[in-house]
Amino acid sequence: MIMRNVFDDVFDDDAVSPLSTPDSGSGTAVLERPETRTEGQKTDDGDADRFAHYVSKERMAESRLTGRPVVALCGKVWVPKHNPSDYPVCPDCKRIYDEMR
């Protein structure tokens, strides 16, 4: 009685591997997604955007404790570091706030 290895069928040299011909047959394809940049999300890039933005007091206090960024009404994302009374109010935040009232 001759014993066959159960892997002989799996690793048969004559068998065509699905990986050797990926374009034929059925299977899963990977679609490449082009990299997109969202213009709606603003970050603190420096001195160009020096406004006092509208953020809830709770979020501001949490950010000061944790160091996590906050999101203003206008969409600007930043970590508060400066005294907001030293800067003019962001016109977009003011407009959005006035529309909400």
C-alpha positions as CSV (number, residue, x, y, z in Angstrom):
1,M,0.0,0.0,0.0
2,I,1.4,3.4,-1.0
3,M,0.7,6.3,1.1
4,R,0.1,9.6,-0.6
5,N,0.8,12.9,1.0
6,V,-2.3,15.0,1.3
7,F,-0.4,18.0,0.1
8,D,0.6,16.4,-3.2
9,D,-2.7,17.5,-4.7
10,V,-2.4,21.0,-3.3
11,F,1.2,21.6,-4.4
12,D,1.0,19.7,-7.7
13,D,3.5,21.2,-10.1
14,D,1.2,20.7,-13.1
15,A,-1.7,22.5,-11.5
16,V,-2.3,26.2,-12.5
17,S,-2.2,28.4,-9.5
18,P,-4.8,31.3,-9.4
19,L,-1.9,33.5,-8.4
20,S,0.1,32.7,-11.5
21,T,-2.7,34.1,-13.8
22,P,-4.5,36.8,-11.8
23,D,-6.4,38.3,-14.8
24,S,-8.2,35.1,-15.6
25,G,-11.2,33.6,-13.8
26,S,-13.2,35.1,-11.0
27,G,-11.8,36.6,-7.8
28,T,-11.4,39.8,-5.9
29,A,-10.0,42.9,-7.6
30,V,-8.5,45.9,-5.8
31,L,-9.5,49.3,-7.1
32,E,-7.0,52.1,-6.4
33,R,-8.6,55.2,-4.9
34,P,-7.0,58.4,-6.0
35,E,-5.8,60.5,-3.1
36,T,-8.1,63.5,-2.5
37,R,-7.6,66.5,-0.3
38,T,-10.5,68.1,1.5
39,E,-10.5,71.8,1.2
40,G,-13.2,72.2,3.9
41,Q,-10.9,71.2,6.8
42,K,-8.5,74.0,7.8
43,T,-5.5,73.6,9.9
44,D,-3.4,76.0,11.9
45,D,-0.5,76.6,9.4
46,G,0.9,79.6,11.2
47,D,0.3,83.3,11.3
48,A,-1.9,83.5,8.2
49,D,-5.1,82.8,10.1
50,R,-5.2,84.8,13.3
51,F,-8.8,84.9,14.4
52,A,-10.7,84.1,17.5
53,H,-13.0,81.2,16.5
54,Y,-16.3,80.1,18.1
55,V,-16.0,76.8,20.0
56,S,-18.1,75.6,22.9
57,K,-16.7,76.2,26.4
58,E,-16.9,72.5,27.2
59,R,-14.8,71.6,24.2
60,M,-12.3,74.4,24.9
61,A,-11.9,73.2,28.5
62,E,-11.4,69.6,27.4
63,S,-8.8,70.7,24.8
64,R,-6.9,72.6,27.4
65,L,-6.7,69.5,29.6
66,T,-6.1,66.8,26.9
67,G,-4.2,68.8,24.2
68,R,-6.6,67.5,21.6
69,P,-7.6,69.8,18.7
70,V,-11.0,71.5,18.6
71,V,-13.2,72.3,15.6
72,A,-14.6,75.8,15.2
73,L,-18.0,76.6,13.7
74,C,-16.2,77.5,10.5
75,G,-14.5,74.2,10.3
76,K,-11.0,75.2,11.4
77,V,-9.3,72.5,13.4
78,W,-6.5,73.6,15.8
79,V,-5.2,73.2,19.3
80,P,-5.9,76.5,21.2
81,K,-2.7,78.1,22.5
82,H,-3.3,81.8,22.5
83,N,-5.6,84.3,24.2
84,P,-8.6,84.7,21.8
85,S,-9.2,88.3,23.1
86,D,-6.0,89.4,21.3
87,Y,-7.5,88.6,17.9
88,P,-10.5,89.7,15.8
89,V,-13.5,87.3,15.6
90,C,-13.5,85.0,12.6
91,P,-16.1,86.3,10.2
92,D,-17.3,82.8,9.1
93,C,-17.8,81.7,12.7
94,K,-19.7,84.9,13.5
95,R,-21.9,84.5,10.4
96,I,-22.7,80.8,11.3
97,Y,-23.4,81.7,14.9
98,D,-25.7,84.5,14.0
99,E,-27.6,82.1,11.6
100,M,-28.0,79.6,14.4
101,R,-29.7,82.0,16.8
